[in-house]
């Protein structure tokens, strides 16, 4: 998810990825998520805390952006990639 959406230029936008196990798996996933903005990976990975990763950015240009996240996996969980989320900056 993204918040706020839409947002005004220079407003900090937060991307949040929640990683959950698929049945019959259980537990809380650990590891990192790499977010992508318009297909370009952000410079850092974000560590999951309680299965949730957040990334904040205040420099998105005016327009529509496509956001996605890739969970890099761990010893107990396979990697996965989210669907796309749209973020609008006005």
C-alpha positions as CSV (number, residue, x, y, z in Angstrom):
1,X,0.0,0.0,0.0
2,X,1.0,3.7,-0.3
3,X,0.0,6.5,1.9
4,X,-1.2,9.2,1.3
5,X,-2.5,8.6,-2.1
6,X,-2.8,10.9,-3.9
7,X,-0.1,13.1,-2.3
8,X,1.1,16.6,-3.1
9,X,4.6,17.2,-4.4
10,X,7.3,17.1,-1.6
11,X,5.0,15.3,0.8
12,X,6.5,12.2,2.3
13,X,4.9,9.1,0.9
14,X,5.1,5.7,2.8
15,X,5.2,2.4,0.9
16,X,4.3,-0.6,3.1
17,X,4.7,-4.2,2.2
18,X,3.3,-6.9,4.4
19,X,4.7,-10.4,3.9
20,X,2.5,-13.3,5.0
21,X,3.1,-17.1,4.8
22,X,0.9,-19.1,2.4
23,X,-0.9,-22.1,4.0
24,X,0.2,-24.5,5.1
25,X,3.1,-22.3,6.1
26,X,3.1,-20.5,9.3
27,X,5.2,-18.0,11.3
28,X,6.4,-14.5,10.8
29,X,8.6,-14.0,7.7
30,X,12.0,-12.4,8.2
31,X,14.4,-10.9,5.7
32,X,14.2,-7.8,3.4
33,X,12.1,-6.2,0.8
34,X,13.4,-4.1,-2.2
35,X,10.9,-1.6,-3.4
36,X,10.7,-0.4,-7.1
37,X,9.4,2.9,-8.3
38,X,8.5,2.9,-12.0
39,X,10.5,-0.3,-12.4
40,X,13.7,1.1,-10.9
41,X,14.9,-0.4,-7.6
42,X,15.3,2.0,-4.7
43,X,18.9,2.2,-3.5
44,X,18.4,0.3,-0.2
45,X,16.6,-2.8,1.0
46,X,14.2,-2.6,3.9
47,X,14.3,-5.1,6.8
48,X,11.0,-6.7,7.8
49,X,9.8,-6.0,11.3
50,X,7.0,-8.3,12.3
51,X,6.5,-9.2,8.7
52,X,6.2,-5.6,7.6
53,X,8.6,-3.4,5.6
54,X,8.2,0.4,5.1
55,X,10.0,2.8,2.8
56,X,9.5,6.6,2.9
57,X,10.3,9.1,0.1
58,X,9.5,12.8,-0.4
59,X,11.1,13.3,-3.8
60,X,8.6,11.8,-6.2
61,X,7.8,13.9,-9.2
62,X,4.3,15.1,-10.2
63,X,2.5,12.4,-12.1
64,X,1.6,8.8,-11.7
65,X,4.0,6.2,-10.5
66,X,4.0,2.4,-10.3
67,X,5.2,0.9,-7.1
68,X,6.1,-2.8,-6.4
69,X,8.1,-4.7,-3.8
70,X,10.2,-7.9,-3.9
71,X,10.6,-10.0,-0.8
72,X,14.0,-11.5,-1.0
73,X,13.1,-14.7,1.0
74,X,14.7,-16.3,4.0
75,X,15.7,-19.7,5.2
76,X,12.0,-20.6,5.9
77,X,10.2,-18.5,3.1
78,X,10.5,-18.3,-0.6
79,X,11.1,-15.0,-2.4
80,X,8.1,-13.3,-4.0
81,X,7.1,-10.1,-5.8
82,X,4.0,-8.0,-5.2
83,X,1.6,-6.8,-7.8
84,X,1.8,-3.1,-8.8
85,X,0.3,-0.3,-6.8
86,X,-0.3,3.1,-8.4
87,X,0.8,6.3,-6.6
88,X,-0.3,9.7,-7.8
89,X,1.6,12.9,-7.0
90,X,-0.2,16.2,-7.7
